[in-house]
Amino acid sequence: MPSPSFLLQCHPDGADPCVAAICVSLDRRPDGGLALAWRLEGSMDGLRVPEPGSALPRERLWAHTCCELFVAPEGGEAYREFNFSPGGQWMAFDFSAYRQRAADPQLPAPRLSLGREKAALTLTVALPAACLPAGECRLALSAVVELADGSHRYWALRHPPGRPDFHHRDGFALVLKGPTP
């Protein structure tokens, strides 16, 4: 069975002159983890894309081209943010409520791989089950695109009204069922 795919939308405050589309596929793995792939299509020459480097977590990945996943267990205000850089770095942040930082989690490292083509970039992530809630949860899929001039475009499955805000609960548009035994 093919993995479900979701088309992200560029925030209406700024059209993206380089990226024509971002599609995210995701699949719950048999071990309870999550397999994700962000595919950016368009003029890759107009983007600033971090070069492959160390796979250590980094605090400000979201300030550059970065793919993001937000995960919230059903029935509460807490959520976790994941930032995945095409450069191979990643970071996770826990929040007790909307933009209220909690202690950063100690998690096993996801596996990241980058594929580059003339008109596309694909970032694939294998997220271990230990990084996810045990039961049903809501997901928000998003991406930050940094253009060559240093400006940013914000892509998400669903944007709330107003300025870009990936933390807003209106963006948590997908339901992920818990792993099946």
C-alpha positions in Angstrom: 0.0 0.0 0.0 1.5 3.4 -0.9 2.2 5.9 1.8 -0.3 8.7 2.1 1.0 12.0 0.7 0.0 15.6 1.7 0.5 18.8 -0.3 1.7 21.7 1.8 0.5 25.2 1.0 2.7 28.3 1.0 1.5 30.9 3.5 -0.6 33.6 1.6 1.6 36.5 2.9 4.4 35.6 0.5 4.4 33.6 -2.7 7.4 31.4 -3.2 9.3 32.3 -6.4 11.4 29.2 -6.3 9.4 26.3 -4.8 6.4 25.2 -6.8 5.3 22.4 -4.5 6.1 20.6 -1.3 4.6 17.2 -0.8 5.1 15.1 2.4 4.5 11.4 2.6 4.3 9.6 5.9 3.8 6.0 7.0 3.6 4.3 10.4 6.3 1.7 10.4 5.7 -1.8 11.8 8.0 -1.0 14.8 5.7 2.0 15.7 8.1 4.6 14.3 7.3 7.0 11.5 8.7 7.2 8.0 8.4 10.7 6.4 9.7 12.3 3.2 9.4 16.0 2.3 9.8 16.6 -1.5 10.4 20.2 -2.5 10.0 20.8 -6.3 11.0 23.9 -8.3 14.1 26.0 -8.9 16.6 24.7 -6.3 19.2 27.2 -7.4 17.2 30.0 -5.8 17.3 28.3 -2.3 19.7 28.4 0.5 20.0 24.7 1.6 22.3 23.7 4.5 25.2 21.6 3.4 25.6 18.1 4.8 27.4 18.3 8.2 27.3 16.8 11.6 24.1 15.0 12.6 24.1 16.7 16.1 20.9 18.5 17.2 21.0 22.2 16.5 18.9 25.0 18.3 18.1 27.2 15.3 17.5 24.9 12.3 14.1 26.6 11.8 16.0 29.8 10.8 17.1 28.1 7.5 15.6 25.7 5.1 14.1 23.1 7.4 11.4 20.5 7.4 9.2 20.3 10.5 6.8 17.9 12.3 4.6 18.8 15.3 3.1 15.9 17.3 0.4 16.4 20.0 -1.1 13.5 22.0 -4.9 13.6 21.9 -6.6 15.3 24.9 -4.0 17.7 26.1 -2.1 20.9 25.4 1.4 19.5 25.3 3.2 18.9 22.0 6.6 18.2 20.5 8.3 20.0 17.6 10.9 18.3 15.4 13.1 20.2 13.1 15.0 18.3 10.3 17.7 20.0 8.3 18.7 19.0 4.8 22.2 19.3 6.3 21.6 16.2 8.4 21.0 18.0 11.7 17.8 17.6 13.8 16.3 19.0 17.0 13.3 18.3 19.2 11.6 20.7 21.5 8.9 19.8 24.0 6.1 22.3 24.9 3.7 22.0 27.9 1.2 24.3 26.1 1.1 26.8 23.2 4.7 28.1 22.9 5.5 27.2 26.5 8.8 25.4 26.4 9.3 22.4 28.6 12.6 20.6 29.2 14.1 19.4 25.9 13.5 15.6 25.5 16.3 13.0 25.4 15.4 11.0 22.3 17.0 8.5 20.1 18.3 10.1 16.9 16.2 9.8 13.7 17.9 8.8 10.5 18.0 11.5 7.8 18.9 11.2 4.2 18.9 13.8 1.4 18.3 13.3 -2.3 19.0 16.1 -4.7 17.9 16.5 -8.3 18.1 19.5 -10.6 14.5 20.5 -9.8 13.8 18.7 -6.5 15.1 18.0 -3.1 13.9 15.2 -0.9 14.5 14.9 2.8 13.7 11.4 4.2 13.4 10.9 7.9 13.0 7.6 9.9 11.7 8.6 13.3 12.0 6.0 16.0 8.9 4.9 17.9 10.4 6.2 21.2 10.0 9.8 19.8 6.3 9.5 19.4 3.3 9.2 21.8 2.1 5.7 22.4 -1.5 6.4 21.5 -3.4 8.4 19.0 -2.0 11.9 18.2 -2.4 14.9 16.0 0.3 16.0 13.5 1.2 19.2 11.8 3.5 19.1 8.8 5.4 22.2 7.7 8.6 23.5 6.1 10.6 26.7 6.2 12.2 27.7 2.9 15.1 30.1 2.9 15.6 31.9 -0.4 19.0 32.9 -1.8 18.3 36.6 -0.7 17.9 35.4 2.9 14.1 35.8 3.0 11.8 33.0 4.1 8.6 31.3 2.9 6.5 29.2 5.2 4.7 26.1 4.0 2.2 24.0 6.0 -0.6 21.5 5.5 -2.9 24.1 7.1 -2.2 27.7 8.1 -4.2 29.4 10.8 -5.5 33.0 10.1 -2.8 35.7 10.4 0.9 35.5 10.3 2.7 32.1 9.9 2.5 30.1 13.1 3.3 26.4 12.9 2.6 26.0 16.7 -1.1 27.0 16.4 -3.4 24.0 17.0 -5.4 24.8 13.8 -2.4 23.5 11.9 -2.5 20.0 13.6 -4.7 18.7 10.9 -3.8 15.0 10.7 -4.7 12.2 13.1 -2.1 9.5 13.6 -3.4 6.3 15.1 -1.3 4.5 17.7 0.8 1.6 16.6 -1.1 -1.7 16.1 0.2 -4.6 18.1 
